[in-house]
Amino acid sequence: MGEPRPNKGWNRLPAVLRAIVIGMVILVFGQLPAGLIALNLKLAPEIPWFLAFNILWLWFFWRYLNGWGWPASTSAVRKQDLRANTISSEVWILSMLAGVAGLISVMGLIFVISHHTALPEEAYQAPAEFTAYPLRTKVCIFLSMALTAGVVEEAAFRGYMLSIIQRRHGWLWGILVSSVLFYVVHLSHAYATLSFLPFFLLYSFLHGYLVYLTGSILLPIVLHFVGDFTVLPMQYGVIADAGKWPFVHNGWLSLLALMVAVPLFYKLSRFSRSPT
């Protein structure tokens, strides 16, 4: 299927380059309200108003990426690239079961890698002194971080970036390139050492494969939010770290979840296939 872009000069650029540029722009603009968290914590940490503002920002941001607003000439293309397509209840339930099992398997690798490799001390340094804030503020911080990551990163990588590359080079290259870029943009995080490369690639492949099977990024957004909201408080020492349990840090949780995920994904692949 051709790529209906209104700007012919822009169309002459390689699809991979266009995909990377658009994906990076989405990341930058989508995360603009992040600075409000620091401002809110400095001025009035007991009143976490930043969460409401961030949700409002993400709502407008999502609507624009999904075709709303100016210019009208790009509306159809924006909606097509985002892939925020509805999913039937049958596909949703099956893909959710498969996705959750796959997510547990992949996220379990975080604890395996953290336990068996040496990470920089900065990897465990929280962006704020969470112990000084009320519980509601802590919850709102992680809600805001997880919502932003789920919506913005999935829109950038499994939405626009994957869509543009897939139409020109196919699903395999689309998922591969977007997965590599997903790791690259996380290199600013201290924990994203080379030992974490397999995690980032498998995480991104899982989400990309779900988009392929369902034709939508809606489920990856939910999984991304759930994963971040669960792991980030552990990473920064707010709640108990599941990696202290040998069953987790020795990889048995990942293996068990993988055994559950494989037949579910096989059934999902037979039940539903994304349109090309």
C-alpha positions in Angstrom: 0.0 0.0 0.0 1.3 3.4 -0.9 2.1 6.1 1.7 -0.3 9.0 1.2 1.9 12.0 2.2 0.9 15.5 1.1 4.5 16.9 0.9 6.3 15.4 -2.1 9.7 16.7 -1.0 9.3 15.1 2.3 8.3 11.9 0.6 11.6 11.7 -1.3 13.5 11.1 2.0 14.1 7.5 2.9 11.2 6.0 4.9 13.5 5.0 7.8 14.8 8.6 8.1 11.3 10.1 8.0 10.1 7.5 10.6 13.0 8.4 13.0 12.5 12.1 12.7 8.8 11.9 13.3 9.2 9.5 16.2 11.8 11.8 17.9 9.5 14.8 17.4 6.6 12.9 19.0 8.9 11.9 22.0 10.0 15.5 22.6 6.6 17.1 22.4 4.8 14.4 24.3 7.2 14.7 27.3 7.1 18.5 27.5 5.0 18.5 30.7 7.6 16.4 32.6 9.2 19.5 34.0 6.0 20.3 35.8 6.6 17.4 38.2 9.8 19.0 39.5 8.1 22.4 39.8 5.1 20.9 41.6 7.3 19.0 44.0 9.2 22.2 44.8 6.3 24.5 45.3 3.5 22.3 46.8 4.4 18.6 47.0 1.3 17.8 49.1 -0.9 18.8 46.2 0.0 16.8 43.1 -1.8 19.0 40.5 0.7 18.0 37.8 -1.1 14.7 37.2 -4.3 16.5 36.0 -2.4 18.8 33.7 -0.4 15.9 32.3 -3.5 13.9 31.6 -5.1 16.9 29.8 -1.9 17.4 27.8 -1.8 13.7 26.8 -5.5 13.8 25.8 -5.0 16.7 23.4 -1.7 15.2 22.2 -3.4 11.9 21.5 -6.2 13.5 19.7 -3.9 15.4 17.4 -1.8 12.3 16.6 -5.1 10.5 15.8 -6.1 13.0 13.2 -7.7 15.9 15.0 -6.7 19.5 14.4 -4.8 21.5 11.8 -3.8 20.9 9.1 -6.8 18.9 7.8 -4.6 17.7 4.9 -2.6 15.4 7.2 -5.6 14.2 9.3 -6.1 10.9 7.5 -2.3 10.1 7.5 -1.9 10.9 11.2 -4.8 8.6 12.1 -3.4 5.9 9.8 0.1 6.1 11.3 -1.0 6.1 14.9 -2.9 2.8 14.5 -5.2 3.5 17.4 -7.7 1.0 15.9 -10.5 -0.6 17.9 -10.2 -4.3 18.6 -13.0 -6.8 18.9 -13.7 -8.1 22.4 -12.5 -11.6 21.5 -9.2 -10.4 20.2 -8.8 -8.0 23.1 -9.2 -10.7 25.7 -6.9 -13.2 24.0 -4.3 -10.6 23.2 -4.4 -9.2 26.8 -3.8 -12.7 28.2 -1.0 -13.3 25.8 0.4 -9.8 26.3 0.4 -9.9 30.1 2.2 -13.3 30.1 4.7 -12.0 27.6 5.2 -8.8 29.6 5.8 -10.7 32.8 8.4 -12.9 31.0 10.2 -9.9 29.5 10.0 -7.6 32.5 11.3 -10.5 34.6 14.6 -10.1 32.7 15.1 -6.7 34.4 15.6 -8.5 37.7 17.8 -11.2 36.2 20.1 -8.7 34.5 20.2 -6.4 37.5 21.1 -9.3 39.8 23.8 -10.9 37.6 25.5 -7.9 36.1 27.1 -4.8 37.6 25.1 -1.7 37.0 26.2 1.9 37.7 25.2 3.3 41.0 23.2 6.0 39.1 20.9 3.3 37.9 19.2 3.2 41.3 19.1 6.9 42.0 15.6 8.2 42.0 14.8 11.5 40.2 13.3 12.8 43.4 13.5 12.1 47.2 10.3 10.1 47.3 10.5 9.3 51.0 9.8 13.0 51.7 6.5 13.1 49.9 3.0 11.9 50.9 1.7 8.6 49.5 -0.7 10.3 47.2 2.1 12.4 45.7 4.2 9.3 45.1 1.4 7.5 43.4 0.7 10.5 41.2 4.4 10.7 40.2 4.5 7.1 39.0 1.0 7.4 37.4 2.3 10.4 35.5 5.5 8.8 34.5 3.8 5.5 33.4 1.0 7.3 31.5 3.5 9.5 29.6 5.7 6.5 28.7 2.8 4.4 27.7 1.1 6.9 25.4 4.0 8.9 24.0 6.5 6.1 23.5 4.0 3.7 22.0 2.7 6.4 19.7 6.3 7.2 18.6 7.7 3.7 18.2 4.9 1.2 17.7 2.6 3.8 16.1 4.2 6.3 13.7 7.7 4.9 13.4 6.7 1.3 12.9 3.8 2.3 10.5 6.0 4.4 8.2 8.8 1.8 7.9 6.4 -1.2 7.7 4.6 0.3 4.7 7.9 0.7 2.8 10.0 -2.2 4.0 7.6 -4.7 5.7 6.8 -5.7 9.3 10.2 -7.3 10.1 12.2 -4.2 9.3 9.6 -2.0 10.9 9.8 -3.8 14.2 13.6 -4.2 14.1 14.4 -0.6 13.4 11.9 0.8 15.9 13.2 -1.7 18.5 16.8 -0.6 18.0 15.8 3.1 18.3 13.7 2.3 21.4 17.0 1.1 23.0 19.0 4.1 21.7 16.7 6.7 23.2 16.9 5.0 26.6 20.7 5.3 26.6 20.3 8.5 28.6 19.2 6.3 31.5 22.0 5.0 33.6 20.7 1.4 33.8 20.5 1.1 29.9 23.9 -0.5 29.6 24.8 -3.0 26.9 23.6 -5.8 29.1 20.1 -4.4 28.9 20.1 -4.5 25.1 18.3 -7.9 25.0 15.6 -6.7 27.3 14.9 -3.6 25.2 14.8 -5.6 22.0 12.5 -8.3 23.4 10.3 -5.7 25.0 9.9 -3.8 21.8 9.5 -7.0 19.7 6.7 -8.1 22.0 4.8 -4.8 21.6 5.5 -4.7 17.8 4.3 -8.3 17.4 1.1 -7.4 19.2 0.5 -4.5 16.8 1.1 -6.9 13.9 -1.4 -9.4 15.3 -4.1 -6.9 16.4 -3.5 -4.0 14.0 -3.6 -1.6 17.0 -1.3 0.0 19.5 -4.0 0.2 22.2 -2.9 -3.0 24.0 0.8 -2.1 23.9 -0.1 1.2 25.6 -1.9 -0.6 28.4 1.0 -3.1 28.8 3.6 -0.3 28.8 1.7 1.6 31.4 1.2 -1.4 33.7 4.9 -2.5 33.3 6.3 1.0 34.2 3.8 1.6 37.0 4.9 -1.8 38.5 8.6 -1.6 38.1 9.5 2.0 38.5 8.6 2.1 42.3 10.8 -1.0 42.7 13.7 0.6 40.8 13.6 3.7 43.0 13.2 1.9 46.3 9.6 3.0 47.1 8.3 -0.6 47.3 10.0 -3.9 47.8 12.1 -5.1 44.9 10.8 -8.4 43.5 14.3 -9.1 42.3 15.4 -10.2 45.8 13.6 -13.5 45.4 15.7 -16.2 43.7 12.6 -17.4 41.8 12.6 -14.0 40.0 16.3 -13.1 39.7 17.3 -16.6 38.6 14.9 -16.3 35.7 12.3 -18.9 36.7 9.5 -16.3 36.6 10.4 -15.3 33.1 10.6 -18.9 32.0 7.2 -19.9 33.5 5.5 -16.8 32.0 7.1 -17.6 28.6 5.6 -21.1 28.8 2.2 -19.6 29.3 2.7 -16.9 26.6 3.8 -19.1 23.7 0.5 -21.1 23.3 -1.5 -18.0 23.8 0.4 -16.1 21.1 0.1 -19.1 18.8 -3.7 -19.1 19.3 -3.8 -15.4 18.8 -1.8 -15.6 15.6 -4.3 -18.2 14.3 -7.3 -16.1 15.4 -6.4 -12.7 14.2 -3.8 -11.3 11.8 -3.1 -7.6 11.3 -3.8 -6.1 7.8 -0.7 -5.2 5.8 
